[in-house]
Amino acid sequence: MVRAGWPARSEIHLQIENLSSPKLGILPVGFIDDNPDMTDTIHRSSSFSSTSYTLPVLGTGNDIGVLIKQYNIDDICVAISNINNETCIKILERLRKENVKTSFVPNLYKVFAHRVNIHHIGQIPIVSEDEREVGKAYLTIKRCSDILMLIILMILFFPVFLVVSVAIKMDSKGAVFFKHKRVGINGKLFEIYKFRSMTTESNPYAVNPTDQNDARVTRVGRFLRKTSLDELPQLFNVLKGHMSFVGPRPEMPFIVDSYNEIHRERLKVLPGITGLWQLSGDRKNAIHENMDYDLFYIRNMSFSLDIAILIETLIFAFRGI
């Protein structure tokens, strides 16, 4: 494994351990510094062994593509002491395009804190991105479970569908169902279905009501929202494979357009009817303002967690009746 460091402009803090250590399995080749005056300068490590080792500054961030090919680099450690979120994200996105592993010194690390591995170079702890993927067996079980629950719920809630449909038509003019464009897995657009809970004059892409007394919400709509019965038609989305019962809530396209690299993690899995965010005390806030819930779920996806969320959702719904 070949490693390069990306240091701060004025000072290099990364210490290189004795290269003969078998536990590291790496060959440091140099530093990268955005200050062009630093190029070709030599820096001596503060080694943990008696052997002193020096490394050159190979070039700037603009040279990274050439340097990766020239030195066969497959691992880069970012060690910028004053890095901000925007810069850190730009570096990560650039290095992903170059197909190299990226590590961050922990106290500088702000990009992918939701899924990290912590290991050491000598006595220095560093953090790298956990690239584990969701198992195919779990996804298969999840889909089969969705279909099984879908059949059961379709039978059980058929009378509810009829009663709610009649109530909506009697309460206000307009269609029974409400369709809305959302962004699903891998950024694909689909139409989400709900029972209509607002007046037909309401802007469908305006900010969702957070108050039950919102003038846009109909009388029947208040009950539907309180009990979450307005979400019931999303069973058809599960049937079509656009959604699962458990997962991140699907966002509207104009919000997804403003996503950064971290936010887009939500698009790697099927969106869900319910999830950790919906059960949290922060559910009154916008979905994109509470990414931690979805990122935690994606990091810890499991059959047992799905069951726990579904049980809590049932309890939550019955409390609202």
N, C-alpha and C positions, 0 to 999 in steps of 0.2 A: 504494500500500500504506500503510495506517495502522498505526502501532505505538504501543503503550503499554508502560510499564515497570512492574514490580511490585517496588518497592524494599524494603530493610530498614526496620525500624521507625524507627531513630534516624538513619540516614545514607544518603544517596543517592550511589551511586558511578558510575552510568551517565552517560557523557558523550555529548552530542548534537552531531553534526557539522553543519556548515553545510547548511541545507536545500536550497540550490541545487545541491548536488552531484548530478549525473545518475546516478552509479553506485549511489547508495543507493536511489532510487526510493521513498522512504518519507516520511511526514509524521507525526512524533511529536506526540501530542496531550496527553499527560500521564502522571502516575504514579498508582499505586494503593498505598495503605498501610493496613495493618490497624489502625493507630492513628487513631481517629476525630478526634482533635485535630489531625491533620495535614491534614485535608480543607480545601480552598480555600487552603492555603498555597502560596506561589510559590517555585520553586527555579530558580536560575540555573545554566546549564551552564558547564563549563570547556571552551569551544569551541576547536577547532583553527584557527578562522579569527578574524578581527578582529571578526566580528559576534557579539555576545553574545545568547543566546537563553534565554528563561525558559519553564518549564512548570509548570502547577499540579498539585496532588494532587487528583484528580477524586473520590475516594471510597475506600471500603474494599473488601475482597474480597467482601463480601456484596452490593455494588452492581454486580458485574461484568456480570451479565446485562443490566441497564438501560443501563450505560455502553457496552457493545458495540453495542447498537441505537442509542443516542443519538449516538455519535460514529462509527458505521460502522467499528468496529475489526475488523481481520482478522489482526492479529499482535500477540502479547504477549511481552515479554521478561522472564523471571524473574531478578531480580538481588538475591536475599536472601543476605546474607553469612553467616548462621549457620543456614541451612536444614538440616533433617535429612531422612532418607529418607522417613519417614512423611508429613511435611508436603509434601515435593516431589511424592510420588505423588498425594496428595489434590488438589494444585493442577493437576497434569497431567490427572487424571481429570475435574476440574471444567471445565477449558478445552476438553477434547475434546468434552464435551457441548454446549458453546457453539459448536463448529465454528469455532474460530480456530486459527491456527498458533501454536506455542509455541516459544520459544527460551530457552536458559539460558546464563548466563555460565559458561564452561568449568570454572573451579575450584569452582563451586557445583553442577555438574551430576552427578547420581547416578542418574537415572531410566532413561534409555534409551541407555546408553553402548554397547550392542551395535549400534546403527544410528544413526549421527549424520552430519551435515554440519557442517563448520566454515567459517564465513565471517566477515567483518569489518564492523563499523560504524565507519568511520574506521579508527583504529588499535586498536580493541578487538575481540578475537576472541570470537565467540559461537558456540554450538552449537545446532543445531536438529535435529528428528527427520527422518530419511530416510524418506519415505513411498513409496518405490519398491515395486511389487508384483511378484510372480513372474510371468514371461511365460507366456501361454497356450500358446505353441509349446513351451516347455520342459515344461510340465505334460502336454501331449499326447504328446510323445516319451517322457516318463517313464512314463506309463500304458501305452503300446504296448510299451515295453521290459519293463515288469512282466509283461504278458501273455505275451510271447515267452519270458522266462525261466521263467515259471510252467509253461508247457507242457513245456519242456525238463526242468525239475527234477521235475515230476510223473512223467515217463517214467523218468528216471534213478533216482529215489529210491523208486519203487514197491516194489521188493524190500526196501528198508530199512524202509519202513512196515510190511510184513508181519513182518519179523524182530523189530523193536522191539515191535510189538503183542503178539506171542507171548511175548517176554521179560518184558514188564510183567505179563501175566496169570499167568505161571508164578512170578514173583518175589513178588507180593503181591496181596491181594484188592482188588477195586475196578475201576472203569472204566479203559480204556486212555487215553482222552482226558480232559483237564482243561479246564473252561470257567470263564472269569473275566470279570467285567464291567470294562470299561475305558472311558475317555473318549477319543473320537477327534476328528476335525476338526470345528471349530465347536461343540465341546462335546457332540457326539452320542454316546450310549452304544452300545456294541457288545460282543459276547462274543468274547474272544480264545481261541484254541485252542492247547493244548500237549499233549505227551505227559505223562502223570502221572508225576511224579518223587518225590512225597511220599506218605506213608501217608494213608489215607482219613480218619483221625481228626484230621488237622492242620487248623487254622483256615485257610481259604483266603485270608483277608484279614489275616492276621498278617504281621509283618515277614518278608521273604524271607530264607532261609538265606544266610549269607555264608561259612559253613564247610562243606566237603565232608563233615565228620564229624557234621553236625547230625543228631540222632536222628530228625528228621522225614523225612529223605531216605532213600529205599529204596536197596538195593544197585544195582539197574539205574539208578535215578534219579541216583546219583553219576556214573555213566558218561555218562548223557544230558546232565547239566549240564556236565560237564567238556568234552564235545565239542560242546555247544550243539545236540545233536540233539533235545532236548526242545522246541526252537522250530520244528521242521519242520512241524507241523500248521498253523502260521500261514500256510502257503501257501493254505489255504482262506480266510483273512482277506483275502489279496491278491486272490484270485479274486472275493470278494464286493465288493471295492472299499473295504473298511474300513481297509486298510493298504497301504503300499507296501513295496518291499524295503528302501529307505533312507529314514530319517526319525527324528524324535524317538520315544523309547519311549512308548507310551501308559500313562498313570497310572491309578490306582484312583480312583473317584469321590470318596471322602472326602478324598483328598489334593488333588484339583482344587478342592474346595470352599474350601480355604484359600489358593488362588492369589491373588496380587496382579496388578496390571496387566501387569507384566513377565513373570511366569510364564505368563500366558494367551497370550503370543505363540506358545507351543508348539502351541496349539490351532488356529492358522491354516493349518497344513499337515497332510497325511496322516501319521499315525504310521508308523513303520517297524519291520521285523524287526531291522535292524541300523542302526548309526549311529556317530557319533564317540564318544558316551559309552560305548557297549558296547566300543569298542576302546581306551579310555583306561585309565590306571592307577587312575582313580577309580571304576571300574565296581562295586567292592565297596560303595561308598556308595550311599545312596538316590538315585534319579533326580532328585528335586526339590532335592537338595543340590548338584547339579552342573549347573545350568541353563546355564552358559556354553557347554558343548559344543553343546547344541541351539540356543541363540541364535546361535552362530557359524555353524552349518549353515544355519539359516534365512536369515541375512544373506547367505550366500555360495552358496546353492543353484545347482547347475549340473550338467550331464550329466557333465562330466569329474570333478567331485568325487564324484558318485554311483559312478562306475566305480572310482575310487580306493578308496572305502570298501568296495565289494564285493570287490575284489581283496584288500584287507587282511583282510577278514572270512574269506575262504577260507584265507589263510595262518594266521590266528589259529586257525581250526577244526582245520586239519591238525596244528598244533603240539600241540593238546590230545588228539589221538588216541594 
